[in-house]
């Protein structure tokens, strides 16, 4: 028997209104390691009209004042127990604060991995998302077969000069996405571990193509 996962609760979130989402398709913003819930909302106005949004803080507090979705791997395997707890906590938050509207998660770096965890854990609920300088855990999961039957539409963008994540990590991510998703893969010459205007424009075009707004 598989042990129950204890969720790691989401400690804070911001959105455009105190009352929560208004029922429109929702962009769920997931920041990177060491950042916070106010890092990504500035993107929203540049991603097209018609979206609602929520930006959440990762559950694991860091001494630097930011937060993480899971501990840094330091070249080793990712901490599955921490990721599973963070995913369970994120689903608790989503279930409490949404009411069935389409959800498109957008994650930067570590937040990108969390995007993949959302559509891998509930492939019938999250059918699209975006990884910005992000990555996936390539270890097989029971739900991966369902993804191949109905591949999620995924935007994956990264730079050629990223000094945080290695080419091998990006290569594994691209391979996994080609096998399990309907992936739009963009590589930006000269871009580091960041997002630039061209990537934002490409992401906006990808979101428009989903036909949700």
C-alpha positions in Angstrom: 0.0 0.0 0.0 1.3 3.5 -0.9 1.6 5.8 2.1 -0.6 8.9 2.1 1.1 12.1 1.1 1.0 14.9 3.7 0.5 18.1 1.7 2.9 21.0 2.1 0.5 24.0 2.3 0.7 27.0 0.1 1.6 29.8 2.6 0.6 32.9 0.5 -0.9 33.9 -2.8 -1.8 37.1 -4.7 -4.3 37.8 -7.4 -6.1 40.7 -8.9 -8.9 40.6 -6.3 -9.4 39.6 -2.7 -12.4 37.5 -3.5 -10.4 35.1 -5.6 -10.8 34.0 -9.2 -13.8 35.2 -11.1 -14.5 32.1 -13.3 -12.5 33.0 -16.4 -9.6 30.8 -17.6 -6.9 31.0 -15.0 -3.1 31.5 -15.3 -1.5 29.8 -12.3 1.9 31.4 -11.8 4.6 29.3 -10.1 7.9 31.1 -9.3 11.4 29.7 -9.2 13.7 28.7 -6.4 14.4 31.5 -3.9 11.7 33.8 -5.3 8.2 34.6 -4.2 4.5 35.1 -5.2 5.1 38.6 -6.5 7.7 37.8 -9.0 5.7 36.7 -12.0 2.4 38.7 -12.0 4.0 41.5 -14.1 3.8 39.1 -17.1 0.1 38.8 -17.1 -0.7 42.1 -18.8 1.6 41.1 -21.6 0.0 37.7 -22.3 -3.3 38.8 -23.8 -6.8 39.7 -22.8 -9.4 37.5 -21.0 -7.3 35.8 -18.4 -7.7 35.7 -14.7 -4.6 34.8 -12.6 -3.3 33.7 -9.3 0.4 33.6 -8.2 1.3 31.4 -5.3 4.2 31.1 -2.9 6.1 27.8 -2.7 5.7 26.0 0.6 9.3 25.6 1.7 10.7 28.8 3.3 14.4 29.7 2.8 16.7 31.6 5.1 17.2 34.2 2.4 13.5 35.2 2.7 12.4 33.5 -0.5 10.8 30.1 -1.0 11.3 26.8 -2.8 9.1 24.0 -4.2 11.7 21.5 -3.1 15.4 21.4 -1.9 18.1 21.9 -4.5 19.4 18.6 -5.8 23.1 19.6 -6.0 23.6 17.3 -9.0 21.7 14.4 -7.5 18.2 13.2 -8.0 15.3 15.4 -7.2 13.7 15.0 -3.7 10.5 13.2 -4.7 8.9 13.3 -1.2 9.2 17.1 -1.1 7.9 17.5 -4.7 5.0 15.1 -4.0 4.1 17.1 -0.8 4.4 20.4 -2.7 2.2 19.1 -5.5 -0.4 17.8 -3.0 -0.4 21.2 -1.2 -0.8 23.0 -4.5 -3.8 20.9 -5.5 -5.4 21.6 -2.1 -5.0 25.3 -2.8 -6.3 25.0 -6.4 -9.3 22.9 -5.3 -10.2 25.5 -2.6 -9.8 28.6 -4.7 -11.2 27.6 -8.1 -14.5 26.3 -9.4 -13.8 24.3 -12.5 -12.5 27.0 -14.9 -9.6 26.0 -17.2 -6.3 26.3 -15.5 -3.0 27.0 -17.3 0.0 26.8 -15.0 3.1 28.9 -16.0 6.2 28.1 -14.1 9.8 29.5 -14.1 12.7 27.2 -13.3 11.6 25.0 -10.3 8.1 26.3 -11.0 8.4 24.8 -14.4 8.9 21.4 -12.9 5.8 22.0 -10.8 3.8 22.7 -14.0 4.8 19.2 -15.2 3.8 17.7 -11.9 0.4 19.2 -12.2 -0.4 17.7 -15.5 1.2 14.4 -14.6 -0.8 14.1 -11.4 -4.1 15.1 -12.9 -3.9 14.8 -16.7 -7.7 15.1 -17.0 -7.6 18.5 -15.3 -4.5 20.3 -16.5 -4.3 20.0 -20.3 -1.9 22.8 -21.0 1.0 24.7 -19.4 4.2 26.5 -19.9 7.8 25.8 -18.6 10.1 28.9 -18.7 13.7 27.9 -18.2 12.2 24.9 -16.4 12.6 21.1 -16.5 10.9 17.8 -15.8 11.7 14.8 -13.6 12.2 12.1 -16.4 11.6 9.2 -14.0 8.5 7.3 -15.2 5.1 7.8 -13.5 2.0 5.7 -13.6 0.0 8.5 -15.1 2.4 9.0 -18.0 0.6 6.5 -20.2 -2.5 8.8 -20.0 -0.5 11.7 -21.2 0.5 9.8 -24.4 -3.2 9.1 -25.0 -4.2 12.8 -24.6 -1.0 14.8 -24.7 -1.1 18.2 -22.9 -0.2 21.3 -24.9 3.0 22.6 -23.5 5.2 25.6 -24.2 8.9 25.1 -23.2 11.3 28.0 -23.6 14.9 28.3 -22.5 18.1 30.1 -23.4 21.4 29.0 -24.9 23.4 30.8 -22.1 21.6 29.4 -19.1 24.2 29.0 -16.4 21.8 27.5 -13.8 20.5 24.4 -15.6 22.7 22.2 -17.7 22.3 21.2 -21.4 21.7 17.6 -20.3 18.8 18.6 -18.1 17.3 20.6 -20.9 18.0 17.8 -23.3 16.2 15.3 -21.1 13.3 17.7 -20.7 12.9 18.2 -24.5 13.0 14.4 -25.0 10.4 13.8 -22.4 8.1 16.6 -23.7 8.3 15.3 -27.3 7.3 11.8 -26.0 4.5 12.9 -23.6 3.2 16.3 -24.8 2.2 18.3 -27.8 5.2 20.6 -27.2 6.1 23.9 -28.6 9.9 24.1 -27.9 11.7 27.4 -28.2 15.4 28.0 -27.7 16.6 31.6 -27.5 20.1 32.5 -28.6 22.1 34.3 -25.9 19.4 34.2 -23.2 20.5 33.2 -19.7 18.3 31.9 -16.9 15.6 34.5 -17.6 12.7 35.4 -19.8 13.0 38.0 -22.5 10.6 39.9 -24.7 10.7 37.4 -27.6 9.8 34.5 -25.2 6.9 36.5 -23.8 5.6 37.2 -27.3 5.9 33.5 -28.2 4.2 32.5 -24.9 1.4 35.0 -25.7 0.9 33.4 -29.1 0.9 29.9 -27.6 -1.8 30.9 -25.0 -3.9 32.5 -27.7 -3.7 29.3 -29.7 -5.2 27.3 -26.8 -8.6 28.9 -27.7 -9.6 29.4 -24.0 -10.2 33.2 -24.1 
